[in-house]
């Protein structure tokens, strides 16, 4: 699930990416566990550095137990989300309004 959130975050910043090994965890035991990890690959080499910075920022996002309403679809999201789980819109605008 987290790998898909990273894919969505990258694509929100116009960085095309692909997710590999989505269903590989079912093969654990038959294949090495390191081959079953989900992998996020950036499509264009020139996006790698910026994509890595975005992923690093995502990984450093503090955990907040509050909720925030999406400005587009009005769905409640955890306050630490950067994108709405329902419609994929950015939540930065809503954060600055609260």
C-alpha positions in Angstrom: 0.0 0.0 0.0 2.8 2.4 0.9 4.5 1.8 -2.4 1.3 2.8 -4.2 1.1 6.0 -2.1 4.7 6.8 -3.2 3.7 6.2 -6.9 0.8 8.5 -6.5 2.9 11.2 -4.8 5.5 11.0 -7.6 2.9 11.2 -10.3 1.3 14.2 -8.6 4.7 15.9 -9.1 4.7 14.8 -12.8 7.2 12.1 -12.3 6.1 8.9 -14.1 6.9 5.8 -12.1 6.2 2.1 -12.1 5.5 -0.4 -9.3 7.1 -3.9 -9.6 6.6 -7.0 -7.5 3.1 -6.1 -6.6 2.0 -9.8 -6.1 5.4 -11.3 -5.4 4.9 -11.6 -1.6 2.9 -14.7 -2.3 6.1 -16.3 -3.6 8.0 -15.9 -0.3 9.6 -19.1 0.6 10.0 -20.1 -3.0 12.0 -17.0 -3.9 14.4 -15.0 -1.8 12.5 -12.5 0.4 14.5 -9.6 -1.1 13.0 -10.4 -4.5 9.4 -10.1 -3.1 9.7 -6.5 -1.9 7.7 -4.0 -3.8 9.9 -1.7 -6.0 9.2 1.8 -7.2 11.0 2.7 -10.4 11.2 6.2 -11.9 10.6 6.0 -15.7 12.9 8.9 -16.8 16.5 9.0 -15.6 16.4 12.8 -15.4 13.6 12.6 -12.7 15.6 10.3 -10.4 17.2 13.0 -8.2 13.9 15.0 -7.8 12.0 11.7 -7.2 14.4 10.6 -4.5 13.9 13.9 -2.8 10.2 13.5 -2.9 10.4 10.0 -1.5 12.8 11.2 1.2 10.4 14.0 2.2 7.5 11.5 2.3 9.5 9.1 4.5 10.2 12.0 7.0 6.6 13.2 7.2 5.7 13.2 10.9 2.8 11.1 12.1 -0.3 13.2 13.0 -3.5 11.6 14.3 -5.7 14.6 13.2 -7.9 14.7 10.2 -8.2 17.1 7.3 -11.0 17.6 4.7 -10.1 17.4 1.0 -10.8 20.7 -0.7 -11.9 18.9 -3.8 -14.2 16.0 -2.7 -14.5 16.9 1.0 -13.5 13.4 2.1 -11.8 13.1 5.5 -8.1 12.2 5.3 -5.5 11.7 8.0 -3.8 15.0 8.6 -0.3 13.7 7.5 -1.6 12.7 4.0 -0.3 14.7 1.2 -2.9 13.4 -1.3 -6.5 12.6 -0.8 -7.0 8.9 -0.6 -10.3 9.1 -2.5 -9.7 11.5 -5.4 -5.9 12.0 -5.3 -6.0 15.8 -5.0 -3.3 17.6 -3.1 -4.1 18.4 0.5 -1.5 21.2 1.0 -4.1 23.9 0.4 -6.4 22.5 3.1 -3.5 22.4 5.5 -2.8 26.1 5.3 -6.5 26.9 5.7 -6.8 25.2 9.1 
